Amino acid sequence: MELKPVTLEHGEKYGKLTVLAKVKVPGRGPAYRCACDCGFQKFYARASHLMNGKVKSCVRCRDAQTF
């Protein structure tokens, strides 16, 4: 079975993250630049991590939840 590449659309929402654009991150391959509800704009995540719920918010929000 052949897997098709996933393409997310601008404005799609995953947890607290909103997809802004598809980008190529050096050394990591394709990812999506996202904006978090807290206002942090430069968060990058893979499509699969957004879709399966592995990533739901930016690092700042995750760090704030651990304290």
C-alpha positions in Angstrom: 0.0 0.0 0.0 1.4 3.4 -1.0 1.0 6.3 1.3 0.1 9.7 -0.2 1.7 12.8 1.1 -0.5 14.8 3.4 -1.1 18.5 2.7 -2.6 20.7 5.3 -4.5 23.9 4.4 -3.8 27.4 5.7 -6.1 28.1 8.6 -6.7 24.5 9.7 -6.7 24.1 13.5 -5.1 21.3 15.5 -5.4 21.8 19.3 -4.2 25.3 20.0 -2.2 25.5 16.7 -3.4 27.1 13.4 -1.5 26.2 10.2 0.1 29.2 8.5 2.3 27.7 5.8 4.2 24.7 4.6 8.0 25.1 5.0 11.2 23.1 4.6 13.1 23.0 7.9 16.8 22.3 7.2 17.8 18.9 8.5 14.2 17.9 9.2 12.4 18.0 5.9 8.9 19.3 5.3 6.9 20.8 8.2 4.2 23.4 8.8 4.7 26.8 10.4 1.9 27.3 13.0 0.6 30.0 15.2 -0.5 29.1 18.7 -3.5 30.6 20.5 -1.0 32.2 23.0 0.4 34.3 20.1 3.6 32.4 19.4 4.0 32.4 15.6 7.2 30.5 14.8 6.3 27.0 15.8 7.1 24.2 13.3 5.5 20.7 13.3 5.1 17.8 10.9 1.7 17.1 9.4 1.5 13.6 11.0 2.2 15.0 14.5 -0.5 17.6 14.1 -3.0 15.1 12.7 -2.4 12.4 15.3 -2.5 14.7 18.3 1.2 14.3 19.2 1.6 18.1 19.0 -1.3 20.2 20.3 0.3 23.5 21.4 3.6 25.4 21.2 6.6 24.8 23.5 5.7 27.8 25.6 2.3 26.5 26.4 3.5 22.9 27.0 6.2 24.3 29.4 3.6 26.4 31.3 1.5 23.3 31.8 4.3 21.3 33.5 4.6 23.8 36.4 
